[in-house]
Each structure stands twice: as structure tokens, then as C-alpha cells.
Amino acid sequence: MEDGAILDSDSESDLSDDDVDYVPQGQAEVAGDEEDSLDELEDSSDESSEEETQTQANRLSKKGSYWNEKPPTQGRARTHNILRRCPGPVSGSTIISPKDAWELFISDNIIEEVLRCTNLEGRRAAAAKGKEWRCLDKVEFTAFIGLTLLAGGDKSWDVALRELFLDPLQNPTYKATMGFHRYEDFRRLIRFDYKRTRAVRLETDHMAAFRYVWDCFLANCKKVFVPSDCVTIDEQLVPFRGRCKFLQYMPSKPAKYGIKIFWMCDARVHYAFNGMIYTGRQPGEDIQRNLGENIVQQLSSGIRHTAPEKNLTLVGTLRQNKPDIPPVMKPNKLREKYSSKFGFCGNMTMVSYVPKKGKAVVLLSTMHDDTAVDDQSVKRKPEVIQYYNHTKSGVDTMDQMVRTYTCKRRTRRWPMVLWHNVLDVATLNAFTSYTAQHPGYRVV
């Protein structure tokens, strides 16, 4: 409110024409009592103005964006809340058996490339010892993959290979499929690229030794399944402590050292759609800016035609050091436990929730546009937080599932680490695809 409006309203109600000392508005003199009354009104008006200014300052971020307390006027359903494709396997695809589902992800082009490179390496290694290499074919290679997955399914990934093949108490499938030495040769000599041209490719790509297989696998993941309305982008740390140019140290993870992969997974069925291995700055590349935004844009490129402009919404947490967060959303010891504060700016909604005294969790959403809170529960969580908790675990659940039955084995070569992880994720995706068409299927 403006000061003048308050003064005009009060002066007309408190004063009358019969007052002998009444001075019409606009004259310089004011009687004693009326002067005191006007002074009080001016003081209260100044205080109200100061409070309003302080409130506005608390809702203004360092970047200059103002977060309004009142939500925008609601209209008809937004286009980003309308699904236009049916989630699940793409229309027209028929998966008769689990093997059919598996072959959708580890396809012939991947197998043929690995066979070609492995046989080249086998002939080179055998010639160096004066021996002859017996070429690996597709049947034998798929048997090799099957035994690798069997060890993961039996949770025997840490059991010595010699024991798996030669111990009579172990599963007889191993030695019935192939000999121990043949399997060990495959595992030692398997390659995923042409070694003679690798040096040239390494000049522009740190991941040249595994790039082709990785790109083919991601292409298969994208084309055989339609995501639901909720996808999650997060990181997976594949444990590894060997030599690797893009090895990461993450103290918050159980393994701490490994190769970091950013995944986009379906939040409802935990299907991995797209992934990006973090290789750091590539040779000759400039320093990367806005890494998080770039990763989200790249991973979501397959499900959009940039983000809000292309009917995609975002829900996620914000770190407290972000300059976009206004002071009113910051942790404050005066705020009550389980209380919430909302802010609205354009098509974005920010909510600050107090889970415990002196703490605050800040979330940003372009999907929600109101102040809905669950008043039925003691913690009174906002709808934004409930939605986030319900859909945030897509990648974490995927990572947990592949770690439970992982086929990884100890190795010093980082391409082998990625190969085992590809087999793990492909198995989960194949299982998800098959059960989507056969809901009654159960693993015995």
C-alpha cells in the first residue's frame, strides 16, 4: 500500500466539518491532536512498508529472480502432463522367449565386432608363442557369455574360475560347456576395438577402446522400449581400481573408486534407456561449463524433440549454495519443524521443507504449480517432495539390481569392467522387456 491512501482514509473517518480546528487537506497547519494522529499513521505506514520491502528482499535471489509467495492461476491441463505414446515395448515387437529379449540388446553387430577384434588379438598372441589360434565363432562366444552370466546368477562372481570348472561340487554346466583353459583364453584375449587404429582414436576419445560397443548397446536400449511418464537421471559408480584416465573418486559411494556412468532410467520399471560414461575433458576439448545441465540435455535427447519448451518437466533437489535460492528458502532455526515455504517464478515452483530443526531441503519443479501439502500425515510433506521420493530411485534401484546378480570378475582392464556392466544392464533390460509382454512370468 501507498502512504497517501492510508492517510486519506483515516483522516476522513476521524475528523468532521464541525471541528473548529479542522484544517482542510493540503494546508500547512495541522491541529495538535490531529498532528499526533497523522504522525502515528505515518509511523505505522513506514513500518508496514519496511516489512513489505524486507519480505520482497527475502524472496529475491542473488541472480535477481523473484519468487512469489502466491501460486499462478491454474488453467487447463498442460501439454507436458499428457502422454502421447503407450509405455513399454515398442509396438510391433514380439518377444517370445527370454533369449529373444536378450538378443535385442546384445545384438549381432556387437557380437561380430567383438569376435573380429578378439580373433585378431588371439592370432597375434598365439603367433608370438609359435602356436596357432583356433578362431572363436558366434556359438562358442555366446556360450562364453552364458557361463559368465551363470556365475553372476549363482552369485559366484568371486569364486575362482578353476574351482568353478574343476570342483565336482560346483555346477556341472561349466565344464560341460567348455574347458577351463579355453574359457580363460577368451577372458584374457577378448577385445572390443581394432588395436592398430586405437592410438589415432585416442587422440580425440579417451574411451576409444570400448566406444563402438558402448554406442551400439545404447542404440539398442533406446529403440526397443518406450519410457513411462517418469524418468530419473543419476550416476552409477562401477567399482575399479586399475589404470584408467577417467577413474573417479567418490567418497560417498561404497566402492569409492571406479568409472562413473550417468544413466537415464524409467522410474517405474527401472529400465535403462540412455547412459553416458564420464571421461572428463577429452583431448583438445575446452573446459566444460554447466556439466549437470549438459548431461541432462544429452541424456534426454532421445525422449524430446530442450526442456520446458519441448514438453518435458523437471523435479529435483537444489544445493544450498545455489545463487537461485532466495533467503526465505534457506535453513533458519526460527522455522518450525515440518513447515514448508513455496516460491513461484514463471513456470517454476520452489519449495523449502524443514525435516528437522535448523535444516531445510530445497526442491525445484517445473511440473507442480500449487502449494499442496499432505495435511493427513504428521510430517506434512509437500506434494513436490512426495512425488520426488516416489520417482527418484530409478537409477539407484537399477544399480542395486545389477549389483545383486553381477557377472563382473576381477580384472586390470577397464574395458572389461565396462563389458561386464553392459552384460548386467542388458540382462535387466531384457528381463523388463520380457515381463512387460508376459506379465505372468516368474523367475524360479
Residue pairs with C-beta under 8 A, 6 or more apart in sequence:
1 45
1 48
1 49
3 42
3 45
3 46
3 49
6 41
6 44
6 45
7 38
7 41
7 42
7 45
8 25
10 37
10 38
10 41
11 25
11 34
11 38
14 34
14 37
15 22
15 34
16 22
19 31
21 31
21 34
22 31
22 34
23 29
23 30
23 31
23 34
30 38
56 66
57 327
58 326
58 327
58 328
59 66
59 67
59 68
59 69
59 326
59 327
59 328
59 343
60 66
60 67
60 326
61 67
61 323
61 324
61 325
61 326
62 323
62 324
63 323
63 324
65 324
65 326
65 345
66 326
66 345
67 326
67 328
67 329
67 343
67 344
67 345
67 350
68 343
68 344
68 345
69 342
69 343
69 344
70 344
71 342
71 344
71 349
71 369
71 370
71 371
72 344
72 369
74 369
74 370
79 311
80 308
80 311
80 312
80 313
80 367
81 313
81 367
83 229
85 226
86 226
87 226
87 227
87 228
87 229
87 266
87 268
88 225
88 226
88 436
88 437
89 95
89 224
89 225
89 226
89 433
89 436
89 437
90 223
90 224
90 225
90 226
93 104
93 224
94 100
94 437
95 101
95 104
95 433
95 434
95 437
95 438
97 434
98 430
98 431
98 434
100 434
101 430
101 431
101 433
101 434
102 426
102 427
102 430
104 220
104 224
104 430
104 433
105 217
105 220
105 221
105 224
105 426
105 429
105 430
106 145
106 217
106 422
106 423
106 426
107 216
107 220
109 216
110 213
110 216
110 217
111 138
111 141
111 142
112 138
113 192
113 212
113 213
113 216
114 141
114 190
114 191
114 192
114 213
115 136
115 137
115 138
115 141
116 194
117 191
117 192
117 193
117 194
117 195
118 136
118 141
118 186
118 189
118 190
118 191
119 133
119 135
119 136
120 191
120 194
120 195
121 189
121 190
121 191
121 195
122 133
122 135
122 136
122 185
122 189
123 133
125 133
125 189
126 132
126 133
127 133
136 144
136 186
140 178
141 186
143 177
143 178
144 178
144 183
144 186
144 187
145 423
146 177
147 173
147 174
147 177
147 178
147 183
148 407
148 409
148 420
148 423
149 407
149 423
149 427
150 171
150 173
150 174
151 157
151 159
151 164
151 407
151 409
152 405
152 406
152 407
152 408
152 423
152 424
152 427
153 405
154 171
155 405
156 164
156 170
157 406
157 407
157 408
157 409
158 410
159 170
161 180
161 183
161 184
161 187
161 409
162 180
163 170
164 170
164 171
164 174
165 174
165 175
165 179
165 180
165 183
166 175
166 180
174 183
187 409
187 416
190 416
190 419
191 415
192 209
192 210
192 212
192 213
192 415
192 419
193 201
193 208
193 209
193 210
193 211
193 212
198 208
198 209
201 208
201 211
202 208
202 209
202 283
203 283
203 284
204 282
204 283
204 284
205 211
205 279
205 282
205 283
206 245
206 246
206 279
206 280
206 282
206 283
207 214
207 246
207 277
207 279
209 414
209 415
210 414
210 415
210 418
210 419
213 419
213 422
214 277
214 418
214 422
217 422
217 426
218 274
218 275
221 272
221 273
221 274
221 275
221 425
221 429
222 273
222 274
222 302
224 433
225 266
225 271
225 273
225 429
225 432
225 433
225 436
227 266
227 271
227 273
227 303
228 266
228 267
228 268
228 269
230 266
230 267
230 268
230 391
230 394
231 264
231 265
231 266
231 267
231 273
231 300
231 303
231 394
232 264
232 265
232 266
232 267
232 391
232 392
232 393
232 394
232 395
233 262
233 263
233 264
233 295
233 296
233 299
233 300
233 395
234 262
234 263
234 265
234 392
234 394
234 395
234 396
235 260
235 261
235 262
235 263
235 278
235 395
236 260
236 261
236 262
236 263
236 395
236 398
236 399
237 248
237 250
237 253
237 255
237 258
237 259
237 260
237 261
238 258
238 259
238 260
238 261
238 417
238 418
238 421
239 255
239 257
239 258
239 408
239 417
240 247
240 257
240 258
240 259
240 414
240 417
241 247
241 257
241 258
242 411
242 412
242 413
242 414
242 417
243 412
243 414
244 259
244 414
245 279
245 280
246 259
246 260
246 277
246 278
246 279
246 280
247 257
247 258
247 259
247 414
248 257
248 258
248 259
248 260
248 278
249 256
249 257
250 256
250 257
250 258
250 260
259 277
259 278
259 414
259 417
259 418
260 277
260 278
261 275
261 276
261 277
261 278
261 421
262 275
262 276
262 277
262 278
262 295
262 299
263 272
263 274
263 275
263 299
263 395
263 398
264 272
264 273
264 274
264 275
264 299
264 300
264 395
265 271
265 272
265 273
265 394
265 395
265 397
265 398
266 273
266 394
267 390
267 391
267 392
267 393
267 394
268 391
268 394
269 432
269 436
270 394
270 397
270 398
270 401
270 428
270 432
271 398
271 428
271 429
271 432
271 433
272 398
272 425
272 428
272 429
273 302
273 303
274 299
274 300
274 302
275 299
275 425
276 295
276 298
276 299
277 418
281 287
281 288
288 294
296 307
296 314
297 306
297 307
300 307
300 312
303 312
304 310
304 311
304 312
307 313
307 314
307 366
308 314
308 347
308 366
313 365
313 366
313 367
314 364
314 365
314 366
314 367
315 363
315 364
315 365
315 366
315 367
315 368
315 384
315 387
315 388
315 391
316 363
316 364
316 388
317 361
317 362
317 363
317 364
317 388
318 324
318 325
318 350
318 362
318 363
318 364
320 330
320 331
320 360
320 362
324 364
325 350
325 362
326 343
328 341
328 343
328 352
329 341
329 343
329 350
329 352
329 360
329 362
330 352
330 360
331 354
331 358
331 359
331 360
332 358
332 360
333 357
333 358
335 341
335 354
335 360
336 354
337 354
337 355
337 356
337 357
338 353
338 354
338 355
338 378
338 379
338 380
338 381
339 353
339 354
339 380
340 351
340 352
340 353
340 354
340 371
340 373
340 380
340 382
341 351
341 352
342 349
342 350
342 351
342 371
342 382
343 349
343 350
343 351
343 352
344 350
344 369
347 366
347 369
348 364
348 365
348 366
349 364
349 365
349 366
349 368
349 369
349 370
349 384
350 362
350 363
350 364
350 365
351 362
351 363
351 365
351 382
351 384
351 385
352 360
352 361
352 362
353 360
353 361
353 362
353 363
353 381
353 382
353 385
354 360
354 361
355 361
355 379
361 385
363 384
363 385
363 388
365 384
365 387
365 388
367 387
368 383
368 384
368 387
370 383
371 382
372 382
372 383
373 380
373 381
373 382
373 383
374 380
374 381
374 382
374 383
374 386
398 425
398 428
401 428
402 421
402 424
402 425
402 427
402 428
403 424
405 424
405 427
406 420
406 424
407 420
407 423
407 424
407 427
408 417
408 420
408 421
408 424
409 420
411 417
434 441
435 441
